[in-house]
Structure formats: C-alpha cells, structure tokens
C-alpha cells in the first residue's frame, strides 16, 4: 500500500493554490493569444491585450491574476490501496493547505469566504473551508484537481431540467446572452448533461478543468454526440457577438467542454458553468514520493506585446465637472487621475441603511467616483495588491439612491449595468466607466496611495480612498444612457452574420 503523508498532501495543495494564483494554464494563454490575434473589434482586442499583459506581469511578479482569488474546489480520486499517514481527515488536510496558501506573507491572497451565508456573513479569515469532492477508485495514488473559482463567474452558473425532446443548443443560446459579461469572457463554458440535478452541476464544474483543445477537435472531427455539441456550441456562442468583456467581438468562448452521464428516461438535466478570464486550475498526482512540484508555463507562451497606458483622455478626478462628463462618448478610453473611493455590496448596504436613517455618510461622495472593488492586500513595496473591478450589476439596486442622495458623479466596475441602473445614470447625467476584469495586477499599478476610510471591519469590502494615476477605463454608459454592452454585441452579431440579430 502506498503511504501518503499528511504534510506532503497539505504542502501540495498549498503550493498548487499559490501556483494557480499567478500562473494561467499554458493552454489558456495560447488560446487567448490566438483569439487576440484574430480579433477585429478594437474594444475587445484592447481588453484581451490587457488580460494578456496582466497575465505575464503576474507570472513574473508572482502576484494574483485577479483580485478575486476564489473559492477553492478540489476533486480527489483516492486509490483504494492508499494508506494515509495522517492524523487529520481529508477535508481538514485540504483546508490546512488552503489556509497556508491564502495567508502566505509573500503572496497574500484575498480572503473571500463568509460563514453563516444567510445570516451574519462573517469572513472566516483564512478562505476556508474548501469544497471537496472525493471518489474512491482502484489504485495506489491520489489524483487531485484543484481550482480557485471567482465569484463573478460562479454567480452565472445555470441549471435546467429540460424535457428529453428539448434542444440543449437552443437553451444554451438563449441563456448565454442573459448571463451578461459578469463572468469575464472570453473564457470557457462547462456543460454537465445527465445524471441528476446535483450530478449535472458536478459534471459541469469538473469539465472546466479539462485542457483547451477545441481547435484539435475541429481538426480531427467529432466521435461522439458530446463532441458534436462542443463544436456546435463553440461556433454558435461565438456567433452571438458578445465578445471579450461583453464589448462585442469575434470571441466569447475559447472552448466549450461537455461531460455527460446516464440519466432517467423522463429527464434531461443540463448544467452550465462558465470559467472566467482568471481561469485557475491544476492537476497533480501524489504517489508517496513526497509533495508535488508543478512546472510553470514558458515565457514564450505569452505573445510579445505591451499595453500602452498613456492612450486616452486624461481626467482630473479632483476637478472634473458634470459638464465635462457629459462630453464623454460611449467606448471612449479615459485615464483617471486623482482620488476615488471604493465600495462593494456590503459597503453599499451600510451606506444606504445610513441614508435611510437620515445619517451622514463616513465619506463625502459629492462629485466623486466610486470603484466597485475588493482589493488584495499589498506585499513588500506595493501600495495595493491586485485591484480589478467586481461585477457592477450587484450594485444596481443601490444606484438611484446613491446618485440622488450623495451627489455621486460616476461609478467604475466591470461588465454591463441593468435597465434600472442605466435609467438612473441617464436621469442624473452621471456616467459608468468600465475597467477590464482579469487585469487586476495591471490596474493596481495605477494606484499611488491607498487608505481605509470607512468600515474597516468589512476587510476587503471596506471603503478605501485610492489616489490613482492614469488608471485605464472605458466609458461604458454615457450620461445619455447609451451602453456599449448593448451596442457592441448587436453590432458584432450582425457583422458575424451566422445567427440573425435577435434570434437568441
């Protein structure tokens, strides 16, 4: 029997989580580079360039690809001839590996996990517990797939119990546009088909850890219905024209993965889970010879490109006026300079509750911009760790009240805004700016000073004051309520022409 030592298992989990925090899988880098080279939408091409430059910066600097360093999911296939040399259970060992990885002082990762999710929502302080799935199989090794899944893409997970005669393709093409861009495309779609409701979801999640190989599949041709589905959905989803960051373009998905399982005659369970631009997963096998060491991608896997952060209209946030904001055009590139405040869900909830009570807020937002971000803590000489945007639609329900009662001039986040938020932006002659999701380390380099100014007990969700220099953003909703997340995909779907506009 193969002895698997407790410390070897814990260290391997810890090392893998650190590894995937700053190294994209090589297949993802190559697939995104191909998409960037082929892209014809200037906005989508620019977004992909930022993601690729950010990816290389993180690999070289060993800092997180995204500020959302994820919830840890582990799939274990444990050989029945394995003997554990351990005093902890499997869940406890995984959690200890997570704890060590996320609290590493050389590369701090963001602590995003909240206990009592339907109540107090208290941060656990070490990103545990992980979500662990175990399977006992013949053999004498422990096969491990580990992933760190961001909340933005996880929030877009979908499930449906179709009738056996229903079309899976039709459901996917109807559902993907409704997911918006909060999952940070271009990424990967994982589909689980069959089994039961919970089995389909597990299949979809597990599918995301398979290598990107859609081009090789297209070259050799499909051998199964699942492979036929992959190719059909890859073409049809990309023909929707959603594009990188939802800005319109040729590439929305880099691959579609499908796993299936036998199911009941009366059922057709289908789950769909997207993986974002911060695709993070690793595979290793423990065989009793000690902890595992993963091989990093080659620097040659990244395209030779740089991002010119000097392009765009420079804006002085400390002097900007509503009249100046009214002149900004949808899709225009801006470089932000001056003070901005941060605020996510928990901070917005507290501010709105204070406003409802007639209280003054701890920060004066009149004429200011608020950035929807929960940053990573800094290390060494950093002012701030990776600080990319979070999904803006979660703040939509607060938007009108914040604009009306605080004098807030604009907001910065990722992906689209919903109809109510766009209407509020138009009514207040405000503006919504978009930063690129998946370029968190690149964005953090624009932060020249940072301090917590309110709600320190919220941890990464506290309100910070940032001093920024040439922070790159795009006008996503102008003061007239024109949204590039509506105009861009419509334009590119029509250009691609494979699916009639409005068919999905």
Buried (B, 14 or more C-beta within 10 A) or exposed (E): EBEBBBEBBBBBBBBBBBBBBBBBBBBBBBBBBBBBEEBEBEBBBBBBBBBBBBBBBBBEBBBBBBBBBBBBBBBBBBBEEBEBEBEBEBBBBBBBBBBBBBBBEEBBBBBBBBEEEEEEEEBBEBBBBBBBEEEEEEBBBBBBBBBBBBBBBBBBBBBBEBEEEEEBEEBBBEBBBEBBBBBBBBBBBBBBBBBBEEBBBBBBBBBBBBEBBBEEBBEEEBEEEBBBBBBBBBBBBBBBBBBBBBBBBBBBBBBBBBBBBEBEEEBBBBBBBBBBBBBBBBBBEBBBEEBBEBEEBEEEBBBEBEBEBEEBBEBEBEEBEBEEBEEBEBBBBBBBBBBBBBBBBBBBBBBBEEBEEEEEBEBEBEBBBBBBBBBBBBBEEBBBBBBBBBBBBBBBBBBBBBBEBBBBBBBBBBBBBBEEBBBBBBEBBBBBBBBBBBBBBBBBBBBBEBEEBBBEEBBBBBBBBBBBBBBBBBBBBBBEBBBBBBBBBBBBBEEBEEBEEEEB
